[in-house]
């Protein structure tokens, strides 16, 4: 994939980031009288089977059901001409939660106010039976206008589904903020996110 490639009507620009699941590009879509920008995420492999494919489709399905001002929203999704799924998300430009607080030299009260916004987004996800499972400061972005957005539902889980997407011998997520039950390979409920929020608060405030 190179800049200029067309994916589902989106023209890809510069690479924004890469991870274990895929790559994220700046995308632009032009229509009659409008231009829209997005973060277009593509799966690393076009293979229609396997764990990564399952996780990618699960993330897309989860984002489609979440509509909250504190969660980066899904704009579009589909399959490329090569058969690889893609996901177009709200483009969030800014700093991570930690970077934003350090750059502005925020007071404890201001940092706690930001943290409560994170909690509100997570609470909304839980009310919709979604557990994030990878809460950490790097997955929370603060825009230049101060609006906070929770990102990256790549290993999230819907609580009302009996599904396991694990990789033998592999730990998916961020151990520094991960609940013990996830590290031990057990099923994670909403309390796992609460644990991760606690680690974030300890470091952040």
PyMOL commands that set and color helices and strands:
alter all, ss='L'
color gray80, all
select helices_A, chain A and resi 51-64+97-104+108-127+137-139+175-177+180-183+190-204
alter helices_A, ss='H'
color red, helices_A
select strands_A, chain A and resi 6-7+10-18+22-31+34-43+74-79+85-90+94-96+130-131+140-143+148-150+157-158
alter strands_A, ss='S'
color yellow, strands_A
deselect
rebuild
show_as cartoon
